[in-house]
């Protein structure tokens, strides 16, 4: 009961946050809120509070003043080349995230997934939207793409989609696609091998209808077939339809998690072969009732059976340990006694190259519980967990021991023990959604891109780049490497239009106004993926924005520095073809680099991307070791020329 009271309090503060960020709409309040008003425009946060461009400039200067703390290479830049790429996709929202805004789960956005759908050696991109068509872009090289959505058959124009995940469900060597929706039936597409897809949802048994969010592919019983775990949020919509056919959200949709009748269990689909699946949630004891947006797998106990961590955006997360592929046991408290109450993004990775995977979780909803200060110069210092926990303990309920305010970073100490060190290593930021992780400067340490910010009716917030300072800490670097500020200093756009003399006469923003009104909202990112877009050896970033065009950040690292790397594509033969669940280690004279092949590329996204290993100053590889999901080990000691992509098969060939 206490936790529900506390979380209800978060909702109340979220509402305060909304009205701390939204423009007030009658004349006497407008001046005190700092509103810039024009005759036919309601300007929302276009540099007014206290001045977006000025404050970002100060933060940029402050970030550059930290360069003497960098032990790693930072002299490279990303450039948004979306206009050169021929990608014309624009994310579109339902009215519950715009014209009739509600603090509800539609504003959580959509995913972007990456895979080589036709095996031509170039990684292709699938963008997901709420209204209109999802779009698939074929990579034709040199950072350019071709829209092949119609020929591929994956547009889903009649559905409100949420996430996308690529994986080879039938072990035939091509990547299939699963797309979740809001109450319009999830869709499983089979790839025919040439990038043309067939809808097999109903026949496969995976056409679940509900408030689905993300999908995690993994082989929970190690039978060589990838299973599907679908996270479901909860019943936040009514049966009433809005523009574009979407289900209109409950007025109390954000607080629906307080009503147990609105909970919606996540689902584990077992792959039975022949492209058929069965719901085995009950028999495997994996019946998670969290309001969940995403999940991911790991194997902390090294028994070669993948365990799963399920996020909760309204309460405690849940970690389930796999019992020899038979069933799961909840072991959250034993390993993670405190978790964020508003978790959104998740990634397991080895932060300090000690051979143990750590866990990074982003927390959006805690940030929504405080009055907005996201653009302050010292935002990191203001976000004090100790103050929050004292406040929660005294005001909301007696005991806040199970909750962490803000992002969580669990450092793996070995022996199944973890220490939460997010403050100590600089893992905090504001308004985070998805986490994408890889080695952006090819130095052997994995870095982080945090897709961040809210949109209408909130203020602008920055995306974060955290460069890994040799496993000691993260360093804020988004201004240093050119991710922020956005190109041309554009921080907002037209969000929707009102006809105040016509159909929108009664809209609250039309009070005291006539004619056509343009309402603006701030830009923000929801999901991302890191991969080598142009095959030049360094890593680039693609984002899926909310109600806007993507950003396609191309790195110039390989132009500014001689880099050393290898890419490894794993091919299972006894294990699942994508080798999801495999562990790989690359041994060099400067260190050992390890990765767990989990397929997670970002929030609401699962991608099939070759594993990338930056090698720092090492110019040779001593050996590569792969532990396959079956437990079998492949050790390759031959001389590996660097700066190449290797395909390693389970029988030891490469």
C-alpha positions as CSV (number, residue, x, y, z in Angstrom):
1,X,0.0,0.0,0.0
2,X,2.8,2.4,0.9
3,X,4.4,2.0,-2.5
4,X,1.2,2.7,-4.3
5,X,0.8,5.9,-2.2
6,X,4.3,6.9,-3.2
7,X,3.8,6.2,-6.8
8,X,0.6,8.1,-6.8
9,X,2.6,10.9,-5.4
10,X,4.9,10.7,-8.3
11,X,1.9,11.0,-10.6
12,X,0.9,14.2,-8.7
13,X,4.4,15.6,-9.1
14,X,4.4,14.6,-12.8
15,X,1.3,16.7,-13.2
16,X,3.0,19.6,-11.5
17,X,6.0,19.0,-13.8
18,X,3.7,19.2,-16.8
19,X,2.4,22.5,-15.8
20,X,5.8,23.7,-14.8
21,X,6.8,23.0,-18.4
22,X,3.7,23.8,-20.4
23,X,2.7,27.3,-21.4
24,X,-0.1,28.8,-19.5
25,X,-2.9,29.8,-21.7
26,X,-4.7,32.9,-20.4
27,X,-3.3,36.3,-20.6
28,X,-2.7,37.1,-17.0
29,X,-0.6,33.9,-16.4
30,X,1.2,34.1,-19.7
31,X,3.6,36.9,-18.6
32,X,4.6,35.2,-15.4
33,X,5.2,31.9,-17.2
34,X,7.6,33.6,-19.7
35,X,5.5,33.0,-22.7
36,X,6.3,34.4,-26.1
37,X,3.0,34.8,-27.9
38,X,2.3,35.7,-31.5
39,X,-0.9,36.3,-33.3
40,X,-1.2,32.9,-34.8
41,X,1.4,30.9,-32.9
42,X,1.6,29.5,-29.4
43,X,5.3,29.3,-28.9
44,X,6.3,26.3,-26.7
45,X,9.7,26.5,-25.2
46,X,11.5,28.1,-28.2
47,X,14.4,29.2,-26.1
48,X,12.5,31.1,-23.5
49,X,13.1,29.5,-20.1
50,X,15.5,30.9,-19.3
51,X,16.9,30.7,-22.9
52,X,17.6,27.4,-24.4
53,X,20.3,28.4,-26.8
54,X,22.1,30.5,-24.2
55,X,21.9,27.8,-21.5
56,X,23.1,25.0,-23.9
57,X,26.0,27.2,-24.9
58,X,27.0,27.5,-21.2
59,X,26.7,23.7,-20.8
60,X,28.8,23.2,-23.9
61,X,31.5,25.4,-22.5
62,X,31.3,23.7,-19.2
63,X,31.7,20.3,-20.9
64,X,34.8,21.4,-22.8
65,X,36.3,22.6,-19.6
66,X,36.4,19.0,-18.4
67,X,38.7,17.8,-21.2
68,X,41.7,17.6,-18.9
69,X,39.9,14.7,-17.1
70,X,39.7,12.6,-20.3
71,X,42.1,9.7,-20.6
72,X,40.5,8.6,-23.8
73,X,40.3,9.9,-27.4
74,X,37.6,12.5,-27.9
75,X,38.7,14.5,-30.9
76,X,36.1,13.2,-33.4
77,X,32.6,14.4,-34.4
78,X,29.3,13.1,-35.4
79,X,27.4,14.9,-38.2
80,X,23.7,14.4,-38.8
81,X,23.5,13.4,-42.4
82,X,19.8,12.4,-42.6
83,X,19.3,14.8,-45.6
84,X,22.1,13.1,-47.6
85,X,20.9,9.6,-46.7
86,X,17.6,9.6,-48.8
87,X,15.8,8.6,-45.6
88,X,12.5,10.5,-45.7
89,X,10.7,8.8,-42.8
90,X,8.9,11.1,-40.3
91,X,7.6,9.7,-37.1
92,X,3.9,10.6,-36.5
93,X,2.0,10.6,-33.2
94,X,-1.6,10.0,-32.1
95,X,-3.5,12.9,-30.8
96,X,-3.1,11.8,-27.2
97,X,0.5,12.8,-27.5
98,X,-0.3,16.1,-29.2
99,X,-3.6,17.9,-29.8
100,X,-5.3,16.2,-26.8
101,X,-2.2,15.5,-24.8
102,X,-2.5,13.2,-21.8
103,X,0.2,12.1,-19.5
104,X,-0.1,8.6,-20.8
105,X,2.0,5.8,-22.4
106,X,1.6,6.9,-26.0
107,X,4.3,9.5,-25.4
108,X,6.8,6.7,-24.7
109,X,7.5,6.5,-28.4
110,X,8.7,3.8,-30.8
111,X,11.7,1.7,-31.7
112,X,14.2,1.4,-34.6
113,X,15.7,-1.9,-35.5
114,X,18.7,-2.9,-37.7
115,X,19.6,-6.0,-39.6
116,X,21.0,-7.1,-43.0
117,X,17.6,-8.2,-44.4
118,X,18.9,-9.5,-47.7
119,X,22.5,-10.7,-46.8
120,X,24.2,-8.2,-49.1
121,X,26.7,-7.1,-46.3
122,X,25.0,-3.8,-45.6
123,X,22.8,-3.2,-42.5
124,X,19.3,-2.0,-43.2
125,X,17.0,0.1,-40.9
126,X,13.4,-0.3,-39.9
127,X,11.6,2.7,-38.4
128,X,8.4,2.4,-36.3
129,X,5.7,5.0,-36.0
130,X,2.3,5.4,-34.4
131,X,0.3,6.8,-37.3
132,X,1.0,6.2,-41.0
133,X,3.5,3.6,-42.2
134,X,6.5,2.0,-40.6
135,X,9.3,2.2,-43.1
136,X,12.1,-0.1,-44.1
137,X,15.3,1.3,-45.7
138,X,17.7,-0.7,-47.6
139,X,21.3,0.3,-47.1
140,X,22.9,0.8,-50.6
141,X,26.3,2.0,-49.3
142,X,28.1,5.3,-48.6
143,X,25.5,6.3,-46.1
144,X,22.6,6.3,-48.5
145,X,19.4,4.3,-48.4
146,X,16.4,3.2,-50.5
147,X,12.8,3.0,-49.1
148,X,11.7,-0.6,-49.8
149,X,8.7,-0.6,-47.5
150,X,6.1,-1.5,-50.1
151,X,8.1,-4.2,-51.9
152,X,9.0,-5.7,-48.5
153,X,5.4,-5.6,-47.3
154,X,6.1,-4.3,-43.8
155,X,4.4,-0.9,-43.6
156,X,1.5,-1.8,-41.3
157,X,-0.3,1.5,-42.1
158,X,-3.5,0.4,-40.4
159,X,-1.9,-0.2,-37.0
160,X,-0.5,1.9,-34.1
161,X,2.9,0.2,-33.8
162,X,5.3,0.3,-30.8
163,X,8.5,-1.7,-31.3
164,X,10.4,-3.8,-33.8
165,X,12.7,-6.7,-33.4
166,X,14.8,-8.7,-35.9
167,X,15.8,-12.3,-35.4
168,X,16.1,-15.6,-37.4
169,X,13.1,-17.6,-36.0
170,X,13.5,-20.5,-38.3
171,X,17.3,-20.8,-38.6
172,X,17.2,-20.4,-42.4
173,X,19.8,-17.7,-42.5
174,X,17.7,-14.6,-42.9
175,X,16.3,-12.1,-40.4
176,X,12.6,-12.2,-39.6
177,X,10.7,-9.3,-38.0
178,X,8.3,-9.0,-35.1
179,X,6.3,-5.7,-34.6
180,X,4.2,-4.9,-31.5
181,X,1.1,-2.7,-31.5
182,X,-1.4,-1.1,-29.2
183,X,-4.4,-3.4,-29.3
184,X,-4.2,-4.0,-33.0
185,X,-2.5,-7.4,-33.0
186,X,1.2,-8.0,-32.9
187,X,2.7,-9.0,-36.3
188,X,5.3,-11.7,-37.1
189,X,6.9,-11.4,-40.5
190,X,8.8,-14.3,-42.1
191,X,11.6,-13.2,-44.4
192,X,11.9,-15.1,-47.7
193,X,15.6,-14.4,-47.9
194,X,15.6,-11.5,-50.3
195,X,14.1,-8.9,-48.0
196,X,10.4,-9.6,-48.8
197,X,8.3,-10.5,-45.8
198,X,5.1,-12.6,-45.3
199,X,2.7,-12.0,-42.4
200,X,2.5,-15.3,-40.5
201,X,1.1,-13.8,-37.2
202,X,-2.1,-15.8,-36.9
203,X,-0.7,-19.1,-38.1
204,X,2.3,-18.8,-35.8
205,X,0.2,-18.0,-32.7
206,X,2.0,-14.7,-32.0
207,X,-0.8,-12.3,-32.9
208,X,-1.5,-11.2,-29.4
209,X,-3.8,-8.2,-29.0
210,X,-3.1,-5.9,-26.1
211,X,-1.0,-3.0,-24.9
212,X,2.3,-4.5,-26.0
213,X,5.7,-2.8,-25.8
214,X,9.1,-4.4,-26.5
215,X,10.1,-7.9,-27.7
216,X,13.2,-9.9,-26.6
217,X,14.3,-12.9,-28.6
218,X,16.2,-15.5,-26.7
219,X,16.5,-19.3,-26.6
220,X,15.3,-19.9,-23.0
221,X,15.6,-23.8,-23.2
222,X,18.6,-24.0,-25.5
223,X,16.8,-26.2,-28.0
224,X,18.3,-24.2,-30.9
225,X,15.1,-22.2,-31.6
226,X,14.6,-18.6,-30.6
227,X,11.7,-17.9,-28.3
228,X,9.8,-14.6,-27.9
229,X,9.2,-12.6,-24.7
230,X,6.7,-9.8,-25.2
231,X,6.5,-7.1,-22.5
232,X,3.0,-5.6,-22.0
233,X,2.4,-2.3,-20.4
234,X,-1.1,-2.5,-19.0
235,X,-4.6,-1.3,-20.0
236,X,-4.2,2.4,-20.4
237,X,-6.7,2.9,-23.2
238,X,-10.5,3.0,-23.6
239,X,-12.5,1.4,-26.4
240,X,-13.1,4.9,-27.9
241,X,-11.3,5.5,-31.2
242,X,-9.6,8.7,-32.3
243,X,-8.1,10.1,-35.5
244,X,-6.3,7.4,-37.4
245,X,-8.2,4.7,-35.5
246,X,-6.0,4.7,-32.3
247,X,-7.6,3.7,-29.0
248,X,-8.0,6.9,-26.9
249,X,-6.3,6.7,-23.6
250,X,-8.1,6.8,-20.2
251,X,-8.1,10.2,-18.6
252,X,-6.4,8.5,-15.7
253,X,-4.3,6.3,-18.0
254,X,-1.0,7.1,-16.3
255,X,-2.3,6.1,-12.9
256,X,-4.0,3.0,-14.2
257,X,-1.2,0.9,-12.7
258,X,-2.8,1.5,-9.3
259,X,-5.8,-0.6,-10.5
260,X,-4.8,-4.3,-10.5
261,X,-7.7,-5.0,-12.8
262,X,-5.9,-3.1,-15.5
263,X,-2.6,-5.1,-15.3
264,X,-1.6,-7.1,-18.4
265,X,0.8,-10.0,-18.1
266,X,3.8,-10.2,-20.3
267,X,4.1,-13.3,-22.5
268,X,6.7,-15.9,-23.2
269,X,6.1,-17.6,-26.5
270,X,8.0,-20.9,-26.9
271,X,9.2,-21.7,-30.5
272,X,7.8,-25.1,-31.4
273,X,9.5,-25.2,-34.8
274,X,7.9,-24.8,-38.2
275,X,7.1,-21.2,-37.4
276,X,4.7,-21.9,-34.6
277,X,4.7,-20.7,-31.0
278,X,3.0,-21.5,-27.8
279,X,2.4,-19.3,-24.7
280,X,4.3,-21.0,-21.9
281,X,4.3,-18.2,-19.4
282,X,2.4,-20.2,-16.8
283,X,4.4,-23.4,-17.1
284,X,7.7,-21.6,-17.0
285,X,6.5,-19.5,-14.1
286,X,7.4,-16.3,-16.0
287,X,4.1,-14.5,-15.3
288,X,5.3,-10.9,-14.9
289,X,2.5,-8.4,-14.2
290,X,4.7,-5.3,-14.2
291,X,3.7,-2.3,-16.4
292,X,6.7,-3.1,-18.5
293,X,8.3,-1.3,-21.5
294,X,11.3,-3.5,-22.1
295,X,13.4,-6.4,-20.9
296,X,16.8,-8.0,-21.6
297,X,18.7,-11.2,-21.1
298,X,22.0,-12.1,-19.3
299,X,23.7,-15.1,-17.8
300,X,25.2,-13.9,-14.6
301,X,25.6,-17.4,-13.2
302,X,27.3,-18.8,-16.3
303,X,25.2,-21.9,-16.6
304,X,24.5,-21.1,-20.3
305,X,20.8,-20.7,-19.7
306,X,19.7,-17.1,-20.3
307,X,18.1,-15.3,-17.4
308,X,15.8,-12.3,-18.0
309,X,15.5,-8.9,-16.4
310,X,12.0,-7.3,-16.8
311,X,11.7,-3.5,-16.3
312,X,8.8,-1.9,-14.6
313,X,7.9,1.7,-15.4
314,X,5.7,1.9,-12.3
315,X,7.5,0.1,-9.4
316,X,10.0,-2.6,-8.8
317,X,11.9,-4.3,-11.7
318,X,12.0,-8.1,-11.7
319,X,15.0,-10.4,-12.3
320,X,14.2,-14.0,-13.2
321,X,16.9,-16.7,-13.0
322,X,16.5,-19.6,-15.6
323,X,16.4,-23.0,-14.0
324,X,18.0,-25.2,-16.7
325,X,15.5,-24.2,-19.3
326,X,12.6,-25.6,-17.3
327,X,11.2,-22.6,-15.4
328,X,12.2,-19.2,-13.9
329,X,12.6,-18.1,-10.3
330,X,12.4,-14.5,-9.3
331,X,15.6,-13.5,-7.6
332,X,15.4,-9.7,-7.7
333,X,15.9,-9.0,-4.0
334,X,19.0,-11.3,-3.8
335,X,20.8,-9.3,-6.5
336,X,19.0,-6.0,-7.0
337,X,17.3,-5.0,-3.7
338,X,16.8,-1.5,-5.0
339,X,15.6,-0.7,-8.5
340,X,14.4,2.5,-10.2
341,X,10.6,3.0,-10.0
342,X,10.3,4.3,-13.6
343,X,12.7,2.2,-15.6
344,X,12.7,2.5,-19.4
345,X,16.0,1.4,-21.0
346,X,18.3,-1.5,-20.2
347,X,21.6,-2.9,-21.2
348,X,24.0,-5.5,-19.8
349,X,27.6,-4.8,-20.8
350,X,31.2,-5.0,-19.3
351,X,31.9,-1.4,-18.4
352,X,35.4,-1.9,-17.0
353,X,36.7,-4.9,-19.0
354,X,36.9,-7.1,-15.9
355,X,35.1,-10.0,-17.6
356,X,31.8,-9.4,-15.7
357,X,28.7,-7.9,-17.3
358,X,27.4,-4.9,-15.5
359,X,23.8,-3.6,-15.7
360,X,22.7,-0.1,-16.7
361,X,19.0,1.0,-16.4
362,X,17.6,4.4,-17.3
363,X,14.8,5.9,-15.2
364,X,12.4,8.3,-16.9
365,X,9.5,8.5,-14.4
366,X,11.6,9.6,-11.4
367,X,12.6,12.6,-13.5
368,X,8.9,13.4,-14.1
369,X,8.3,13.5,-10.4
370,X,10.3,16.7,-9.8
371,X,9.6,20.2,-11.0
372,X,11.5,20.6,-14.2
373,X,15.1,21.7,-14.0
374,X,16.5,19.7,-16.9
375,X,18.2,22.6,-18.5
376,X,20.0,23.9,-15.5
377,X,23.8,24.0,-15.8
378,X,24.4,21.7,-12.9
379,X,21.6,19.3,-13.5
380,X,23.7,16.3,-12.4
381,X,24.3,17.7,-9.0
382,X,20.7,18.7,-8.5
383,X,19.6,15.1,-9.0
384,X,20.4,13.8,-5.6
385,X,19.2,10.4,-4.7
386,X,19.8,10.8,-1.0
387,X,17.6,13.9,-0.9
388,X,14.9,12.1,-2.9
389,X,14.9,9.0,-0.7
390,X,14.7,11.1,2.5
391,X,11.8,13.1,0.9
392,X,10.0,9.9,-0.2
393,X,10.5,8.3,3.2
394,X,9.2,11.2,5.2
395,X,6.4,12.4,2.9
396,X,5.0,9.4,1.1
397,X,5.5,6.3,3.2
398,X,7.7,4.8,5.9
399,X,10.4,3.0,4.0
400,X,11.7,3.6,0.5
401,X,14.4,1.0,0.7
402,X,13.3,-0.8,-2.6
403,X,13.5,2.3,-4.8
404,X,16.3,4.3,-6.5
405,X,15.7,7.8,-7.7
406,X,17.2,8.1,-11.1
407,X,19.3,5.9,-13.4
408,X,20.9,2.8,-11.8
409,X,24.2,1.3,-12.7
410,X,24.9,-2.0,-11.1
411,X,28.6,-2.8,-11.1
412,X,29.2,-6.5,-11.1
413,X,31.6,-7.5,-8.3
414,X,31.6,-11.2,-9.1
415,X,30.0,-14.0,-7.2
416,X,26.5,-12.7,-8.1
417,X,27.0,-9.5,-6.1
418,X,26.5,-6.0,-7.4
419,X,27.0,-2.4,-6.2
420,X,24.9,0.5,-7.4
421,X,27.4,3.1,-8.5
422,X,25.5,5.4,-10.9
423,X,26.4,8.6,-9.0
424,X,30.0,7.6,-8.5
425,X,30.7,6.9,-12.2
426,X,28.6,9.7,-13.8
427,X,25.8,7.6,-15.1
428,X,23.0,10.1,-14.4
429,X,21.2,12.2,-17.0
430,X,17.7,13.8,-17.4
431,X,14.7,12.3,-19.1
432,X,16.3,9.1,-20.5
433,X,14.6,6.6,-22.6
434,X,16.7,4.1,-24.5
435,X,20.3,3.0,-23.9
436,X,22.5,2.1,-26.8
437,X,26.0,0.8,-26.0
438,X,29.1,0.3,-28.1
439,X,32.7,1.5,-28.5
440,X,32.3,4.9,-30.2
441,X,36.0,5.8,-30.1
442,X,37.3,2.3,-30.8
443,X,39.5,2.3,-27.6
444,X,38.3,-1.0,-26.2
445,X,35.9,0.5,-23.7
446,X,32.1,0.6,-24.4
447,X,30.4,4.0,-24.5
448,X,26.8,5.0,-24.1
449,X,24.2,6.9,-26.1
450,X,21.1,7.8,-24.1
451,X,18.1,8.8,-26.2
452,X,16.5,11.5,-24.0
453,X,14.2,14.4,-23.6
454,X,10.4,14.9,-23.6
455,X,8.4,16.8,-26.1
456,X,5.2,18.8,-26.0
457,X,4.2,20.1,-23.5
458,X,7.7,20.0,-21.8
459,X,10.9,21.9,-22.2
460,X,13.9,20.8,-24.3
461,X,16.3,18.2,-23.0
462,X,19.5,16.9,-24.5
463,X,20.5,13.5,-25.7
464,X,23.5,12.2,-23.8
465,X,26.8,10.7,-24.9
466,X,28.8,9.1,-22.1
467,X,32.4,8.3,-23.1
468,X,33.9,5.6,-21.0
469,X,37.0,6.9,-19.3
470,X,38.9,3.6,-19.3
471,X,36.4,1.8,-17.1
472,X,36.7,4.4,-14.3
473,X,33.8,6.7,-15.0
474,X,31.6,8.1,-17.8
475,X,32.3,11.5,-19.1
476,X,29.5,13.8,-20.5
477,X,30.5,14.3,-24.1
478,X,27.4,15.1,-26.3
479,X,28.6,18.6,-27.0
480,X,32.2,17.5,-27.5
481,X,31.4,15.0,-30.2
482,X,28.7,17.0,-31.9
483,X,25.5,15.3,-30.9
484,X,24.3,18.4,-29.2
485,X,23.1,21.0,-30.0
486,X,20.9,19.8,-32.7
487,X,21.7,21.0,-36.2
488,X,20.9,24.6,-37.0
489,X,19.9,25.1,-33.3
490,X,16.4,23.7,-33.9
491,X,14.8,22.7,-30.7
492,X,11.1,22.8,-31.5
493,X,8.7,22.3,-34.4
494,X,5.0,22.7,-35.2
495,X,3.3,20.1,-33.1
496,X,-0.3,20.5,-34.2
497,X,-2.6,23.1,-35.6
498,X,-5.9,24.3,-34.2
499,X,-8.9,25.9,-36.0
500,X,-10.2,28.1,-33.2
501,X,-13.1,29.4,-35.3
502,X,-14.1,25.9,-36.3
503,X,-13.8,22.4,-35.0
504,X,-11.3,23.3,-32.2
505,X,-13.4,26.2,-30.8
506,X,-13.6,24.6,-27.4
507,X,-10.0,23.6,-27.1
508,X,-8.3,25.0,-24.1
509,X,-5.5,26.6,-26.2
510,X,-8.1,28.5,-28.2
511,X,-9.2,30.5,-25.2
512,X,-9.2,34.1,-26.3
513,X,-8.0,33.3,-29.8
514,X,-9.5,33.1,-33.2
515,X,-8.4,31.7,-36.5
516,X,-5.7,29.1,-37.2
517,X,-3.2,28.6,-34.4
518,X,0.1,26.7,-34.7
519,X,1.2,25.0,-31.5
520,X,4.9,24.2,-31.2
521,X,6.6,21.5,-29.2
522,X,10.1,20.6,-28.3
523,X,12.1,17.9,-30.1
524,X,13.2,14.7,-28.4
525,X,14.5,11.2,-29.1
526,X,13.1,7.9,-27.9
527,X,15.2,5.1,-29.3
528,X,18.5,4.5,-31.1
529,X,20.9,1.9,-32.5
530,X,24.7,2.1,-32.9
531,X,26.3,0.4,-35.9
532,X,28.7,1.0,-38.8
533,X,26.3,2.6,-41.3
534,X,28.9,3.3,-44.0
535,X,31.2,0.3,-43.4
536,X,34.2,2.6,-42.7
537,X,35.2,0.9,-39.5
538,X,33.9,3.4,-37.0
539,X,30.4,3.4,-35.4
540,X,27.5,5.6,-36.2
541,X,24.2,6.3,-34.6
542,X,20.6,6.3,-35.9
543,X,17.7,7.6,-33.8
544,X,14.0,7.4,-33.9
545,X,12.6,10.8,-32.9
546,X,9.2,11.5,-31.5
547,X,6.9,13.3,-34.1
548,X,9.9,14.2,-36.2
549,X,12.5,12.9,-38.7
550,X,15.3,10.6,-37.5
551,X,18.9,11.7,-36.9
552,X,21.6,9.8,-38.7
553,X,24.8,10.6,-36.9
554,X,27.9,9.7,-39.1
555,X,31.2,9.5,-37.3
556,X,34.4,10.9,-38.6
557,X,36.6,8.9,-36.2
558,X,38.3,6.9,-38.9
559,X,39.2,10.1,-40.7
560,X,40.7,11.7,-37.6
561,X,42.6,8.7,-36.1
562,X,44.0,5.4,-37.2
563,X,41.7,2.9,-35.5
564,X,42.0,-0.8,-34.8
565,X,38.9,-3.0,-34.6
566,X,37.3,-6.3,-35.6
567,X,33.7,-7.2,-36.2
568,X,32.5,-10.7,-35.5
569,X,29.3,-12.3,-36.8
570,X,28.4,-15.5,-35.0
571,X,26.5,-18.3,-36.8
572,X,25.0,-21.0,-34.7
573,X,24.5,-24.5,-36.1
574,X,23.4,-26.5,-33.1
575,X,22.5,-23.3,-31.2
576,X,20.1,-20.8,-32.7
577,X,21.4,-19.3,-36.0
578,X,21.9,-15.8,-34.5
579,X,23.8,-17.3,-31.6
580,X,21.9,-15.1,-29.2
581,X,23.1,-16.1,-25.7
582,X,26.7,-16.7,-26.8
583,X,29.6,-15.2,-25.0
584,X,32.7,-14.0,-26.9
585,X,36.1,-12.8,-25.8
586,X,38.8,-11.2,-27.8
587,X,42.3,-11.4,-26.4
588,X,45.0,-8.8,-27.3
589,X,48.3,-7.7,-25.8
590,X,46.5,-4.7,-24.3
591,X,43.6,-6.5,-22.7
592,X,40.7,-8.8,-23.1
593,X,37.4,-7.6,-24.4
594,X,34.1,-9.5,-23.8
595,X,30.6,-9.3,-25.0
596,X,27.3,-11.2,-24.4
597,X,25.3,-11.5,-27.6
598,X,21.9,-10.4,-26.4
599,X,20.6,-8.7,-29.6
600,X,19.5,-5.6,-27.7
601,X,20.4,-2.4,-29.5
602,X,18.2,0.1,-27.7
603,X,14.8,0.8,-26.2
604,X,12.0,-1.0,-28.0
605,X,14.5,-2.4,-30.4
606,X,16.3,-5.6,-31.1
607,X,18.8,-5.8,-33.9
608,X,21.1,-8.4,-35.5
609,X,24.4,-6.5,-35.8
610,X,27.9,-8.0,-36.0
611,X,29.7,-7.6,-32.6
612,X,32.2,-4.7,-32.7
613,X,35.4,-4.7,-30.8
614,X,37.5,-1.6,-30.7
615,X,41.1,-2.7,-30.0
616,X,42.7,0.6,-28.8
617,X,46.4,0.6,-29.7
618,X,46.5,-3.2,-30.2
619,X,47.4,-4.2,-33.8
620,X,47.1,-8.0,-33.4
621,X,44.7,-10.5,-31.8
622,X,46.1,-13.4,-29.8
623,X,42.9,-15.5,-29.9
624,X,39.1,-15.4,-30.0
625,X,37.0,-17.5,-27.7
626,X,33.3,-18.2,-28.2
627,X,31.1,-20.0,-25.7
628,X,28.0,-21.0,-27.6
629,X,24.5,-21.2,-26.0
630,X,24.9,-24.9,-25.8
631,X,28.0,-24.5,-23.6
632,X,30.4,-25.7,-26.3
633,X,33.5,-23.6,-26.7
634,X,35.3,-22.5,-29.9
635,X,38.8,-21.2,-29.5
636,X,40.6,-19.7,-32.6
637,X,44.3,-18.9,-32.2
638,X,45.2,-18.2,-35.8
639,X,46.5,-14.8,-36.8
640,X,43.6,-12.5,-37.3
641,X,44.3,-9.5,-39.5
642,X,42.5,-6.6,-37.9
643,X,40.0,-4.1,-39.3
644,X,37.9,-6.8,-40.9
645,X,34.6,-8.6,-40.3
646,X,34.8,-12.3,-39.4
647,X,32.0,-14.9,-39.5
648,X,32.5,-17.6,-36.9
649,X,30.5,-20.7,-37.2
650,X,29.7,-23.0,-34.3
651,X,31.7,-25.8,-35.7
652,X,34.8,-23.6,-35.5
653,X,35.0,-22.4,-39.1
654,X,35.5,-18.7,-39.9
